């Protein structure tokens, strides 16, 4: 084994255990994302051990919803591997502007250019190069263009920029004019027409003219306030590094020499700068909303487990398709194929996160004040109920812990001081919505205290038992019953009292399958109309309310896409509302919209007919809904099995297309066999086929 391989072996023996140790520690600190951690570790292994021979940056893309720990995980990993001093984060959401990004790149280059480093391109969705809108248009002046050079080759060439550059340019232009107007400079001092020089430089350049008080208020040609800009960009041939050296040089120059010197400095400033980051590990981190379409429902009432299951359906092709709304195809290609997709947190992960955060906080208190803090599951239940918004990740949970627990720490200690009690253990629990603190000394109870807690979400979820909830119960029951009867699908959640003030209630369900057959369009449209038709059926015509805006909007959006873009109409045309050079398709939409109107009317009749058939189930479900905050899938199925008008197997898998394919193939095989056994013969006499 040669010396180079021996050295590499020693390096591996040192780094690989460290990498594995980091993997274990990250899984202890971050809950619910073990698979993402494994993928990140595996994809950075080569960079961590062999970055010196890496020809161009290693790109790893991290996508997920907000608050799942994408950026913080990378930063924590760099700490565990002791590379945090060579880890740099560029926030593309906050740093808007060409110079802001270039400045960040230049700062990184000064610290660690052409060396192994980690660069985090955070909030990457804001670096879009395609405008938002129906028509794909490129952004004319892409301020973040250099990002793509970084991602592609690691070689970035920028035009230099520095503070004071604009002033130097103005001064050089002005000095040329002043010299032609008999302003004279000798040994760095303005010796003729000083007043004109001072006035013009002050007004047009904005510099404060400097005078030599010890030399009769002589005016310096270049004030000392500009020295640092000049020193930063002075050509190397001058071998000038200090203010004093620069001053000595300037005091030797006349007017033409001063102008030539300033112009030479400007030429140096204008030279392109090239920076190399080919040994970098670049993490592209972002939230791509287009891929997480189900995240549009921001309600805290949706089950974290349901949300988690939906997030697991996101694939790399989904991510790439979503990226096309923001970036050009060649740019997406530069991002490569290493896309790590974070799942949403499920209920187990949230509870583990709450438990871990509380223990960490209480351990800090115990270490500081030598008092043990313990808590039971009721406190975790309370924080979960108040703090979990599935679409928003961990951040609301942390703020709920601050509000419900940490904000009470001082008053808990205050009660302890007031009682002058000797205790060594505090036990926290929740009883009837209040925080109960039991004070113990050596497992013997000393005293107890109760503290009021805010219960914003729990209060909002309580049944209202009013007309509004009755209307919402009937409305949502209409949607749910048609979902079951027409689509043979049970909703995961029905609520007539939502914690979100922007909605009264909703029906939540995961799609039964990914495809969308044409014959089910009318059923989906009928389901969308179910709320309105249920109100009309139960309360009577004229008493229905205006709560169907979102339903009608969703129905029209679905049918528009199906008929105008999906080939589901009588004519297999692609329709567009935009008549321009860049749009392709039919622009006359009157006929297809007539088809849509006809289907909507048929769907309305289907909804009304089905709800009449399922009237008992509708009323039983609505009555149950108006007395509770929500009904989940299991209870709905029990109700439907008891009161539904038709028998539905909610557990059946959709396999019509697979079975039809097999059946059709077998018929083709049979016909081929018959044809082989009975060959076609042309009769010579009559010219007929036999």
C-alpha positions in Angstrom: 0.0 0.0 0.0 1.6 3.3 -1.1 2.0 6.3 1.1 -0.9 8.2 -0.4 -3.4 5.4 0.2 -2.0 4.9 3.7 -2.7 8.6 4.4 -6.2 8.3 2.9 -6.9 5.3 5.1 -5.9 7.2 8.2 -8.1 10.1 7.1 -11.1 7.7 6.6 -10.5 6.1 10.0 -10.8 9.5 11.5 -13.7 11.0 9.5 -16.1 8.0 9.0 -16.7 7.4 12.7 -17.2 11.1 13.1 -19.8 11.1 10.3 -21.7 8.2 11.9 -21.6 9.8 15.3 -23.1 12.9 13.7 -25.9 10.8 12.2 -26.8 9.3 15.6 -26.7 12.7 17.3 -28.9 14.4 14.7 -31.5 11.7 15.0 -31.6 12.4 18.7 -32.1 16.1 18.2 -34.4 16.1 15.2 -37.6 14.1 15.3 -39.6 12.6 12.4 -36.9 13.0 9.7 -34.6 10.0 10.2 -34.8 9.0 6.5 -33.9 12.6 5.5 -30.9 12.6 7.9 -29.7 9.3 6.4 -29.9 10.7 2.8 -28.1 13.8 3.8 -25.3 11.9 5.5 -24.8 9.6 2.6 -24.8 12.4 0.0 -22.2 14.4 1.9 -19.9 11.4 2.6 -17.8 11.8 -0.6 -17.4 15.6 0.0 -16.4 15.0 3.6 -13.7 12.5 2.8 -12.6 13.4 -0.8 -13.3 17.1 -1.3 -9.8 17.7 -2.4 -10.3 15.9 -5.7 -13.8 17.2 -6.3 -13.9 18.8 -9.8 -17.0 20.9 -9.2 -19.5 21.6 -6.4 -21.5 18.8 -4.9 -25.2 19.9 -5.0 -27.8 18.5 -2.6 -31.3 19.8 -2.7 -33.6 19.9 0.4 -37.3 20.5 -0.1 -40.1 20.6 2.4 -42.7 22.6 4.2 -41.7 25.4 6.6 -40.6 24.5 10.1 -39.3 20.9 9.6 -35.7 21.7 10.3 -34.0 21.9 6.9 -31.6 24.8 7.5 -31.0 24.2 11.2 -30.2 20.5 10.5 -27.4 21.5 8.1 -26.0 24.1 10.5 -26.1 21.6 13.4 -24.4 19.0 11.3 -21.6 21.4 10.4 -21.0 22.0 14.1 -20.8 18.2 14.8 -18.3 17.8 12.1 -16.3 20.9 13.2 -16.7 22.6 9.8 -19.0 25.4 11.1 -16.3 28.0 10.5 -16.4 27.0 6.8 -20.2 26.9 6.6 -21.9 29.9 5.0 -25.6 30.7 4.6 -27.0 33.0 1.9 -30.6 33.9 2.5 -32.1 34.5 -1.0 -35.4 35.6 0.6 -34.0 38.6 2.6 -30.9 39.6 0.5 -32.6 41.1 -2.5 -30.4 42.8 -5.0 -27.4 42.2 -7.2 -24.8 43.7 -5.0 -26.1 42.0 -1.8 -25.6 38.5 -3.3 -22.3 39.4 -4.9 -21.1 40.9 -1.6 -22.0 37.6 0.2 -20.0 35.6 -2.4 -17.0 37.9 -2.1 -17.1 37.7 1.7 -17.1 33.9 1.5 -14.3 33.9 -1.0 -12.1 36.0 1.4 -12.6 33.5 4.1 -12.3 30.2 2.3 -12.0 30.3 -1.5 -11.2 27.1 -3.4 -11.2 25.0 -0.2 -13.7 22.5 1.1 -16.7 24.4 2.5 -20.5 24.2 2.9 -22.7 26.9 1.2 -26.4 26.9 2.1 -28.6 28.7 -0.5 -31.6 29.2 1.7 -35.1 30.2 0.7 -34.1 29.2 -2.8 -37.7 29.5 -4.2 -37.1 33.3 -4.1 -34.3 33.0 -6.7 -37.0 32.3 -9.4 -36.2 33.2 -13.0 -39.8 32.6 -14.3 -42.4 35.2 -13.5 -45.5 34.0 -11.5 -48.6 33.9 -13.7 -50.5 31.9 -16.3 -48.0 32.7 -19.1 -44.4 31.6 -18.5 -42.2 34.7 -18.9 -38.6 35.0 -17.9 -37.5 37.7 -15.5 -35.5 40.2 -17.7 -32.9 41.2 -15.1 -32.1 38.1 -13.1 -30.3 39.5 -10.1 -29.2 36.1 -8.9 -27.6 34.8 -12.1 -24.3 34.1 -10.4 -26.0 31.4 -8.3 -26.3 29.2 -11.4 -22.5 29.6 -12.1 -21.9 28.5 -8.5 -24.2 25.5 -8.8 -22.9 24.5 -12.3 -19.1 24.8 -12.1 -18.2 26.7 -8.9 -16.5 29.4 -10.9 -18.0 32.8 -10.5 -16.8 35.9 -12.4 -18.2 39.2 -11.2 -17.6 42.9 -11.9 -15.9 44.4 -9.0 -17.8 46.8 -6.8 -16.7 48.7 -3.7 -17.9 51.5 -1.5 -16.7 54.8 -2.9 -16.4 53.6 -6.5 -19.1 56.0 -7.8 -17.4 59.0 -6.0 -14.1 58.2 -7.6 -15.7 58.0 -11.1 -17.3 61.4 -10.6 -14.1 62.9 -9.3 -12.1 61.6 -12.2 -14.6 63.1 -14.7 -14.7 66.4 -12.8 -10.9 66.7 -12.3 -10.4 66.4 -16.1 -12.7 69.4 -16.6 -11.2 71.4 -13.7 -7.7 71.0 -15.1 -8.9 72.4 -18.4 -10.3 75.3 -16.5 -6.9 76.4 -15.0 -7.1 74.5 -11.7 -3.6 73.6 -10.8 -2.3 70.9 -8.5 1.3 70.7 -7.3 2.7 68.1 -4.8 -0.8 66.9 -4.0 -2.1 70.5 -3.1 -4.5 72.6 -5.2 -2.4 75.8 -5.8 -4.7 77.7 -8.3 -8.5 78.3 -8.3 -8.9 76.5 -4.9 -12.3 78.0 -4.4 -13.6 76.6 -7.7 -12.1 73.2 -6.9 -13.6 73.1 -3.4 -17.1 74.2 -4.6 -17.3 71.7 -7.5 -15.9 68.7 -5.6 -18.3 69.4 -2.7 -21.4 69.8 -4.9 -20.9 67.3 -7.7 -18.9 64.6 -6.0 -20.2 65.0 -2.4 -16.8 64.8 -0.8 -15.8 66.9 2.1 -12.8 69.0 1.0 -9.9 68.6 3.3 -7.5 71.5 4.2 -4.0 71.5 5.7 -4.4 73.8 8.7 -0.6 73.9 9.3 0.0 75.1 5.7 -2.3 78.1 5.4 -5.5 76.0 4.8 -4.0 74.5 1.6 -6.6 72.3 -0.1 -5.6 68.6 -0.6 -6.4 67.3 -4.1 -7.6 64.0 -2.6 -9.0 64.0 0.9 -8.0 61.3 3.4 -11.6 60.0 3.6 -11.1 58.4 0.2 -7.8 56.7 1.1 -9.3 53.3 2.2 -11.1 52.9 -1.1 -7.9 53.6 -3.0 -5.8 51.3 -0.8 -8.3 48.4 -1.3 -8.0 48.7 -5.1 -4.5 50.2 -5.8 -2.5 48.2 -8.4 0.1 45.9 -6.8 3.0 47.5 -8.7 2.8 50.5 -6.3 3.6 48.3 -3.3 1.5 50.7 -1.1 -0.4 49.2 1.9 -0.6 51.9 4.5 -2.3 55.3 4.7 1.0 57.0 5.3 2.6 55.4 2.2 -0.4 56.5 0.1 -0.2 60.1 1.5 3.5 60.3 0.7 2.8 59.1 -2.9 -0.1 61.6 -3.5 2.0 64.5 -2.2 4.4 64.0 -5.1 1.8 64.3 -7.9 0.7 67.2 -10.0 -2.7 67.6 -11.6 -2.2 65.3 -14.6 -0.4 62.7 -12.5 -3.2 62.8 -9.9 -5.8 62.2 -12.7 -3.8 59.4 -14.2 -3.4 57.8 -10.8 -7.1 57.9 -10.0 -8.0 56.5 -13.5 -5.5 53.7 -12.9 -7.2 52.8 -9.6 -10.6 52.9 -11.3 -9.3 50.5 -14.0 -8.3 48.1 -11.2 -11.7 48.4 -9.6 -13.4 47.6 -12.9 -11.4 44.4 -13.5 -13.6 41.3 -13.3 -13.0 39.1 -10.2 -13.1 35.3 -10.5 -13.8 33.2 -7.4 -13.6 29.4 -7.3 -15.9 27.2 -5.2 -15.4 23.8 -6.9 -14.7 22.1 -3.6 -17.9 23.2 -2.0 -20.8 21.2 -0.8 -23.9 23.3 -1.8 -27.2 22.8 -0.1 -30.1 24.2 -2.1 -32.9 24.6 0.5 -36.4 25.8 -0.2 -40.2 25.5 0.1 -41.9 24.6 -3.2 -45.5 25.3 -2.5 -46.6 24.0 -6.0 -45.4 20.5 -5.0 -47.2 20.6 -1.6 -50.6 21.5 -3.1 -52.5 20.0 -0.1 -50.8 22.5 2.2 -53.2 25.2 1.0 -55.5 24.2 3.9 -53.8 25.9 6.8 -56.3 24.7 9.4 -55.0 23.4 12.7 -57.9 20.9 12.8 -56.4 18.6 10.1 -54.8 15.5 11.6 -51.0 15.6 11.6 -51.1 11.9 10.5 -53.2 12.6 7.5 -51.0 15.5 6.5 -47.9 13.3 7.0 -49.4 10.6 4.7 -50.0 13.1 2.0 -46.5 14.5 2.3 -45.1 11.0 1.7 -46.7 11.0 -1.8 -44.4 13.8 -3.0 -41.8 12.4 -5.4 -38.8 13.8 -7.3 -40.8 14.2 -10.5 -43.4 16.2 -8.5 -40.6 18.5 -7.3 -39.1 18.9 -10.7 -42.6 19.7 -12.2 -43.1 22.3 -9.5 -39.7 23.8 -10.1 -40.7 24.5 -13.7 -43.1 27.1 -12.5 -40.1 29.1 -11.1 -37.1 28.1 -13.2 -36.0 27.3 -16.7 -35.5 23.7 -17.7 -31.7 24.1 -18.1 -31.5 25.5 -14.6 -33.5 22.6 -13.1 -31.0 20.3 -14.9 -28.1 22.1 -13.1 -29.7 21.3 -9.8 -29.1 17.6 -10.6 -31.0 14.6 -9.3 -30.1 14.6 -5.6 -33.4 15.8 -4.2 -34.1 15.0 -0.5 -37.8 15.5 0.3 -38.7 16.2 3.9 -42.0 14.6 5.1 -44.4 16.6 7.3 -44.3 15.7 11.0 -46.9 13.1 12.2 -48.5 13.0 15.6 -45.8 10.8 17.1 -43.1 13.1 15.9 -44.9 16.2 17.3 -45.4 14.6 20.7 -41.8 13.5 20.8 -40.7 17.0 19.9 -42.8 18.5 22.7 -41.5 15.9 25.2 -37.9 16.5 24.1 -38.2 20.3 24.3 -39.8 20.3 27.7 -37.1 17.9 29.1 -34.3 20.1 27.7 -35.8 23.2 29.3 -36.4 21.6 32.6 -32.9 20.0 32.7 -31.5 23.5 32.3 -33.6 24.7 35.3 -32.6 21.8 37.4 -28.9 22.3 36.6 -29.2 26.0 37.5 -31.4 25.8 40.6 -31.1 22.2 41.9 -34.8 21.6 41.7 -36.2 18.7 39.6 -39.0 19.4 37.2 -41.3 16.5 36.0 -44.4 16.5 33.9 -47.1 14.0 32.7 -48.8 13.4 29.4 -51.6 15.8 30.1 -49.1 18.7 29.6 -48.0 17.2 26.3 -51.7 16.8 25.3 -52.3 20.5 26.0 -49.3 21.8 24.1 -50.2 19.5 21.2 -53.8 20.7 21.1 -52.8 24.4 21.2 -49.6 24.3 19.2 -49.8 21.9 16.2 -50.6 23.4 12.8 -49.6 20.5 10.5 -48.8 22.9 7.5 -46.5 25.1 9.7 -44.2 22.5 11.2 -42.4 22.9 14.5 -42.3 26.7 15.0 -45.9 27.1 16.4 -45.1 24.3 18.9 -42.1 26.1 20.3 -44.1 29.3 20.7 -46.9 27.4 22.5 -44.3 25.9 24.9 -43.1 29.5 25.5 -46.6 30.7 26.1 -48.0 27.8 28.2 -44.9 26.7 30.2 -41.9 29.0 30.0 -44.0 32.2 30.7 -45.1 30.5 33.9 -41.7 29.7 35.2 -41.1 33.0 37.0 -44.5 32.9 38.8 -44.0 29.3 39.8 -40.7 30.4 41.5 -42.5 33.4 42.9 -45.0 31.2 44.7 -42.2 29.1 46.0 -40.5 32.2 47.5 -43.8 33.5 49.0 -44.3 30.2 50.7 -40.7 30.0 51.9 -41.1 26.3 51.3 -38.2 23.8 51.1 -38.9 21.7 48.0 -36.7 19.7 45.6 -39.3 18.5 43.0 -42.0 20.2 41.0 -44.6 18.2 39.1 -46.6 19.8 36.3 -49.9 18.6 34.9 -53.1 19.9 33.3 -56.5 19.7 35.0 -59.6 21.2 33.5 -57.5 23.4 31.2 -55.4 24.8 34.1 -51.7 24.2 34.8 -51.3 22.4 38.1 -48.0 22.6 39.9 -47.4 20.2 42.8 -44.4 21.1 45.1 -42.6 18.1 46.7 -39.8 17.6 49.2 -38.3 14.1 49.0 -41.5 12.8 47.4 -43.7 14.2 50.1 -46.3 16.8 48.9 -45.8 20.3 50.3 -48.4 22.4 48.5 -50.1 22.9 45.1 -50.9 25.8 42.8 -53.1 26.3 39.8 -52.5 28.7 37.0 -54.9 29.8 34.3 -53.7 29.1 30.7 -54.8 30.6 27.4 -56.8 28.1 25.4 -57.3 29.8 22.1 -57.6 26.8 19.8 -59.5 24.6 22.3 -62.0 27.4 22.9 -62.5 27.9 19.1 -63.1 24.1 18.7 -65.9 24.0 21.2 -69.5 23.4 19.8 -71.4 26.7 19.5 -74.9 25.1 19.5 -76.3 27.9 17.5 -77.9 28.5 14.0 -74.5 29.0 12.4 -73.3 25.6 13.5 -76.6 24.0 12.5 -76.2 25.5 9.0 -72.6 24.4 8.8 -73.4 20.9 10.0 -76.0 20.4 7.3 -73.7 21.9 4.7 -70.7 19.7 5.5 -72.8 16.6 6.0 -74.0 17.1 2.4 -70.5 17.0 1.1 -69.6 14.0 3.2 -72.7 11.9 2.3 -72.2 12.5 -1.4 -68.5 11.6 -1.1 -69.5 8.3 0.5 -72.5 7.5 -1.7 -71.2 8.6 -5.1 -67.4 8.1 -4.8 -67.4 5.3 -2.2 -64.9 7.2 -0.1 -65.0 8.1 3.6 -63.7 11.5 4.7 -60.9 11.5 7.2 -62.3 14.5 9.1 -65.6 16.5 9.1 -65.9 19.6 11.2 -68.6 22.1 11.7 -66.6 24.2 14.1 -63.2 25.2 12.7 -60.4 26.9 14.6 -59.7 28.9 11.5 -61.8 32.1 11.5 -61.7 32.1 7.7 -63.9 29.0 7.4 -66.9 27.7 9.3 -66.2 24.0 8.7 -64.7 21.6 6.1 -64.5 18.0 4.9 -61.0 16.7 4.6 -60.0 13.6 2.7 -57.1 12.1 0.9 -57.5 11.2 -2.8 -58.5 7.5 -3.2 -56.3 7.2 -6.3 -54.1 9.5 -8.4 -55.9 9.3 -11.7 -59.2 11.0 -12.5 -61.6 9.1 -14.8 -64.0 11.0 -17.0 -67.2 9.3 -15.7 -66.5 10.6 -12.2 -66.4 14.3 -13.1 -70.1 14.6 -12.6 -69.8 12.8 -9.2 -67.1 15.2 -8.1 -69.1 18.2 -9.3 -72.2 16.9 -7.4 -70.1 16.5 -4.3 -68.9 20.1 -4.6 -72.6 21.1 -4.8 -73.5 18.9 -1.9 -73.4 21.6 0.8 -75.7 24.0 -1.1 -78.1 21.2 -2.1 -78.2 19.8 1.5 -79.1 23.3 2.9 -81.9 23.6 0.3 -83.2 20.1 1.1 -83.2 20.5 4.9 -84.1 24.1 5.4 -86.2 24.7 2.2 -85.7 26.6 -1.0 -84.9 30.3 -0.3 -83.2 29.5 3.0 -79.9 28.3 1.7 -76.9 30.5 2.6 -74.0 32.0 0.8 -71.4 29.5 2.2 -70.6 27.8 -1.1 -68.1 30.3 -2.6 -65.1 28.0 -2.1 -67.1 25.0 -3.3 -68.3 26.6 -6.5 -64.8 28.0 -7.2 -63.2 24.6 -6.7 -65.8 22.9 -8.9 -65.3 25.4 -11.8 -61.6 25.1 -11.5 -61.8 21.3 -11.8 -64.2 21.3 -14.7 -62.3 24.1 -16.5 -59.1 22.0 -16.4 -60.9 18.8 -17.4 -62.8 20.2 -20.3 -60.4 23.0 -21.6 -57.1 21.3 -21.0 -57.7 17.6 -20.3 -59.6 16.5 -23.4 -62.7 15.5 -21.4 -65.2 17.4 -23.6 -66.9 16.4 -26.8 -64.0 17.9 -28.8 -60.5 17.0 -27.8 -59.2 20.5 -28.0 -56.8 22.5 -25.8 -58.4 25.8 -24.9 -56.7 29.0 -23.7 -58.1 32.4 -22.6 -54.9 34.1 -23.7 -54.5 35.0 -27.4 -50.8 35.7 -27.8 -47.9 34.5 -29.8 -46.8 32.3 -26.8 -50.1 30.6 -26.3 -51.2 27.6 -28.3 -54.8 26.4 -28.4 -58.4 27.4 -29.3 -59.4 30.8 -28.0 -63.1 30.5 -28.7 -64.5 28.9 -25.5 -68.2 29.4 -25.9 -69.0 25.9 -26.9 -66.9 24.2 -24.3 -68.3 26.4 -21.5 -71.8 25.4 -22.7 -70.7 21.7 -22.1 -69.5 22.7 -18.6 -72.8 24.4 -17.8 -74.7 21.3 -18.9 -72.6 19.0 -16.7 -73.0 21.4 -13.7 -76.8 21.3 -14.1 -76.7 17.5 -14.4 -74.5 17.3 -11.3 -77.0 19.5 -9.4 -79.8 17.0 -10.2 -77.5 14.1 -9.2 -76.7 15.8 -5.9 -80.3 16.5 -5.1 -81.5 13.0 -6.1 -78.7 11.3 -4.1 -79.3 13.4 -1.0 -83.0 12.6 -1.1 -82.1 9.0 -1.3 -79.6 9.4 1.6 -81.8 11.8 3.6 -81.8 9.8 6.8 -78.0 9.6 6.8 -77.7 13.3 6.0 -79.9 14.3 8.9 -78.3 11.8 11.4 -74.8 13.1 10.4 -75.8 16.7 10.6 -77.4 16.3 14.0 -74.3 14.6 15.3 -72.1 17.3 13.9 -74.0 20.2 15.5 -73.3 18.7 19.0 -69.6 18.0 18.6 -66.5 19.8 17.2 -65.6 17.1 14.6 -66.2 13.6 13.3 -63.4 11.4 12.2 -63.3 8.6 9.6 -64.1 5.7 11.9 -67.2 7.3 13.4 -68.4 8.4 10.0 -68.1 4.8 8.6 -70.1 3.5 11.6 -72.8 6.0 11.0 -73.0 5.3 7.2 -73.1 1.5 7.7 -76.1 2.1 10.1 -78.0 4.8 8.2 -76.7 4.8 4.6 -79.1 3.9 1.8 -76.6 1.8 -0.2 -73.9 -0.6 0.7 -70.4 0.7 0.3 -67.1 -1.0 0.9 -64.8 1.8 2.0 -61.8 -0.5 2.1 -61.9 -1.7 -1.5 -59.0 -0.9 -3.7 -59.6 0.7 -7.1 -58.3 -1.8 -9.7 -60.7 -1.4 -12.6 -58.0 -0.3 -15.1 -55.6 -3.1 -14.2 -58.3 -5.8 -14.5 -59.6 -4.3 -17.7 -56.2 -4.3 -19.2 -55.7 -8.0 -18.3 -59.1 -9.0 -19.6 -58.7 -7.1 -22.9 -55.2 -8.7 -23.4 -56.6 -12.2 -22.8 -59.3 -11.5 -25.5 -56.7 -10.4 -28.0 -54.6 -13.5 -27.3 -57.7 -15.7 -27.8 -58.6 -14.0 -31.1 -55.0 -14.4 -32.3 -55.1 -18.1 -31.5 -58.4 -18.5 -33.5 -57.0 -16.6 -36.4 -53.9 -18.9 -36.4 -56.0 -22.1 -36.3 -58.4 -20.9 -39.0 -56.3 -19.2 -41.8 -58.1 -16.9 -44.2 -58.5 -18.5 -47.7 -59.5 -16.7 -50.8 -62.0 -18.7 -52.9 -60.8 -19.0 -56.5 -64.3 -19.4 -57.9 -66.1 -16.5 -56.2 -63.3 -14.4 -54.9 -64.7 -14.6 -51.4 -63.0 -14.8 -48.0 -63.4 -18.0 -46.0 
